[in-house]
């Protein structure tokens, strides 16, 4: 049974334009949302996926205008350029950021930061196995829940993972040109580890800087605290993706972006 479609011009503002935000816009569009959706993006470029959403009649994407302040009493969002946007419902989807600077040569590695990465990493390592004709040896760098999930994905795909909690200084390029260009890592003391592929599952922190201006409760480990229906501690404000935390865990490690967006869209349509 489909969610009710609001009859008034409800204004939804989404702070952030990453995968969770994009999925939310798509779900609202498919549900025939009758109001307006304003997406505040921190990106100055115009990626194809955002341009596609910007073409929807009810959607306005503001490129290079990230949200910087929330007035929860008057229900307005101010961007870094000083522009104000009124909202009836606000969704924070600002994602997360790496805690440390990227490892030199990180672009040669597979990365794992949210549960959405499981399918991509799984397909990539399966291709490595097909090319090698044997069970690959994988170097897994990281600690915490993300590394634990990545290890489970690797084992499920037949990879022998060797996990290290020590952060490497750089990545060793592979001699082949197969597209899987990382063959190992080098540490600060000069020691090294070699394998058939390298997966980085390093620590990330929620981008929850908007919480303070709106008086939102945040988790001790970072992230805007949400309930099971993605509501924050302030009425009219919701959070999805890595900006949010449920039971002290970054949401991206618990729920796929599309699933969270679908559930949140249902709640927004009901609340509108």
Secondary structure, DSSP 8 states (H G I E B T S, - for coil): ------SS--EEEEE--SHHHHHHHHHHHHTT--SEEEEE---SS--HHHHHHHTSTTEEEETT--EEEEETTTTEEEETTS-EEE-SEEEE---EEESS---BTGGGSEE--STTHHHHHHHHHHHHHHHHTS--EEEEE--HHHHHHHHHHHHHTT-EEEEE-S--SEEEE-SS-SS--EEEEE-TTS-EEE-SEEEE---EEE--THHHHHT--B-TTSSEE--TTSB-SSTTEEE-GGGEEETTEEGGGTS-HHHHHHHHHHHHHHH-
